[in-house]
Amino acid sequence: MEETTRQALSAIATASRTLAQALDKLLNGERSTAARPQPGDGAFPAREGQTGQGSVWDPEVDAPLITPKVVGTREEQDWCCLTYLGGIYAINKRYNRGANRHEVRKYAMKAGYRDGRAVTAWSKGNGATQNDEDKQRWLTNTGVNYWVKGLADKLGLTLPADLAEPWDAPVFS
């Protein structure tokens, strides 16, 4: 077996054990974040651009570490918000464009919403998102700084370096 394959399988096995321990603690009523995998413990191999103390989590490509729920525990709701808004932010920042309706639906469903219509409240209710003239979805500065970066920090996660760096959201009238 090649060394890179062996290392990848070892990391998967370690992550599986860590997840099983965290689930066991959760099922037994322990809500400690001590069981959360950390960089360097083998559960999550280090990625290029890792900058913080928590596991690097990329909202564009990574699955949430717990199942996000619109109506659930505070942590499930936080994951719901971070998964949806983080996915839209990744598109905004990395591709310098708004998310189209198919992408909005994709990230809404990944976040636990039934479809893309339910996330319209993020624009109307708290100003976390906005639409450009072509109805493409963008995050506002509040959406990025308070919701995405704030929730990532609250959940003990590190965003990839390109998403962690400062960004000024465009403003559409």
N, C-alpha and C positions, 0 to 999 in steps of 0.2 A: 504494500500500500504506500502511495506517495506521502511524503511528510505533510504537504499542505492539506491533503484529504484527511489524514490522521488528526491534524490540529483542528480542522473544521468539525470533524465528528466529535472530538473531545470537547470542544466549546459547546456543541449542541447538547451533549450528555450533561455537562455541568449546568447549562441553562435549564435543562429539564429537571434536574435535581433541585435547583434553586426555586423554580416555579412550584414544584411539588411541596417543598417546605413552606413557601409563602401561602399556598392554598390551604395546607393543613392548619397553619396558624390562623388564617382567616376563618376557616370553618369552625375552629375552636374558640372564636371570639377575640383573638388577639389582633389588634389593629396597629401594631407597631410597624414603622417603616424600616426597622432594622433588617428585615428579611429581604428588602428590595435589593436586587442585584446592583453591584457597583462596578465601575470600570476597574479592570485589573483582577477581578475575582474569577475570571475565566468565563463568566456567564455571557458577557457581551464583549467580543473582541474590540479593541480600540479601533476607532475609525479616524481617518484623516480629518483634521479640523476640530477634534475633541477639545473643548475649552473649559468645562466646569467640573463639578464634583460628582454629578449624577450620571446615570447611563445616557449615552447619546441616543436620542430618539428622533427620527426623521418623519415628520407628519405626512410627507408626500408618499413615502414608500413603506414605512414600518406599520405593522399592525399595532393597535393599542395593547398595552400590557394587561389591561383588564377590559371586560366587555363594557363599553360605554352605554349608558342608559339616560334617556331624556328625563324619565321619572325613576329615580333610584336613590342610592346613597349619595352623599355629597361628593365622594370620590368618583363614583360612576358618572355623575353629572359633570364634574370637572373634566373627565376624560372625553365626554360627549362634546363639550365646548372646544377643548384643545384639538381633538381629532378633526372636527369640521373646520374651525377657523385656521388651524395650522396647515391643513391641506390647501386651503384657498390662498393663504399667505405664501406658501412655497411656490405656487404658480405665479403669483404677483411678483415675488422677489427674483425668482430664478429665470423666468421667461419674459419679465417686464410686460405683462399683459394681465387682463382680467380673466377670471375663470368663466368658461362658457356654461350654459345650462346643463350640459351633460356632466361636466366636472363638478358643478355645484351638487347635482344629484348624487354622483359617485361618493363625494366626501360626506354628504348629509347621511347617506345610507351607511357608510363606514362608521359614522358617529352614532348610529342608533335611531336616526329619524326614519320615518316610513318612506319619504321621498324628498325631493328638493324643494317642494312648496313650503314645507314646515320651517325652513331656515330663513324665510323672508323676514321674520321678526328680528333677526340680528341687525337688519338695516333700519327697520321702523322703530323697534323698541329701545335699543340702547346705543345705536350708532356705531356698532363694531364693523359693519360692512356698508358699502355703497356701490351703486351701479354707475358705470360710465354711460356715455350716450348710445353705445351699442348694446346696452344691458348686460355687460360683462361685470362680474362681481370682483370687487377689490376690498381689502381691509383698510380701515382708517388707522390713524396713529393709535387711537384707543384700542382698536381691535388687536393691533400688533403688540403694543407695550403692556397693556393691562391684561388682555385675555390670553394671547399666545405666550408671550415671554413670562408673564406673571404666573400663569397656570403651570407652565413647564417648571418654573422654579418651585412652586408650591408642591408639585408632585415629585420633586427631586430629580428632575430630568435635565439634561443638557441638550440644547438644540444644536444641529450641525453649525459649524462656524459661519457659513454664508447666511443662515437664518438668524444667528445670534447677533450679528453686527448691526449697527444702527441703520435705520431705513426711514425715510420720510415718505409717507403715503401721499399719492396724488389727491387733489381735491377736485371733485366734480360738482358743478352747480345744478 
